[in-house]
Amino acid sequence: MPALAKKERLELRLSADSKASIETAASLRRVTVSQFVAESAIERAETVIQENGRIKLTEESWNKVMHAIDSMPAPNERFQRAVERMDEESTWKWNDN
């Protein structure tokens, strides 16, 4: 995968101790401070985004969802006709007017 052009800039202020820790960590990884900070921030951002993209339910809510799935009513006639129409070739063709 080709590297994307780096056009954006991000600035931050931190304590001398924090800066020293980051510089030490970058040195241990044998990357520049910029690379270390960018990679670390991107990794953390992706984790936060992924964690917040999930639906979290309490046990009670989970049980309600599962009960609703398990207790679905039998398909009615209208639903059955719709399913039958799905098998018809004309259902999935675009009208080329």
N, C-alpha and C positions, 0 to 999 in steps of 0.2 A: 504494500500500500504506500503510495507516494506521500511524502511529508507535505502537509498543508502550509501555505505561505503564512508566516507569522506577521500580521499587520497590526494587531491590537497590543496595547500596553496596559499594564496594571501596576499601580504603585501602592505601597503600604508603609506604615510606620510601626516600629516595634522596638522593644528594649534592646540594649546592648547584649544582654545575656541571651535573649531569644535569637538575635542575629548570630551570635557566636555558636549557638547550638545548631542552627540551620547550616552554617558554614562547615561545621565539623561533620554533620551528617552527610552533606553533599560531598565533602572530601572522602569520607569513608565509602561512598557509593561511586566515587570517581566520575562525578558529573559536575557541571557548573551549578552555582547557587540558583541561577534562573531555571535551569532544567529541573533541579530538585524541587524547588517551590512550585513550579508549574505542574509537574507530574503528581506531586502530593496533593495539590489543590484539586486537580482534575479527578484524581482517584476518589477523594473525599466527596466532591460534588456529585459524581456518578452514584456513589453509595447513598447519599442523602436523597437524591432524586428517585432511585430505585425503592428505597424504604418508604417513601411517601407516595409511591404509585400503587401500593398494595392496599387492598381493603382489609381493615382490621375489624374483627367482630368479637364481641364477648361470647362466652359459651352459650348464654341464653339466646343471643341473636343467631348464632350458628345453628342451634337446635331449631329455631323457627324457620330458617331457610331450608334446612334439611327436611323438616316436616312438610313445608310447602311443596318441595320437590317430590317427596314420597306420596303426597296426598293429591296429586294433580287429578282433576276430573277426567273422565273418559272423553275421548274426542267426540264432538257432536257432528251432526250431518254436514254442516257448513264447512267445518274443518276437513272432514273426509273428502268433500268435493274439491277443496283447494289442493289437497295432497294429490288427488287424481289428476288435476289439471297440471301440476308440476311435471308430470311424466309426459305431457303432450309437447311435441316438438315446437308447436307454434307459441307456446308460453314464453319461450326464451329467445324469440327472434325479434329484432328491432324492426319497427315500421319504417321503411325507406321511402317516405313521401318526399 
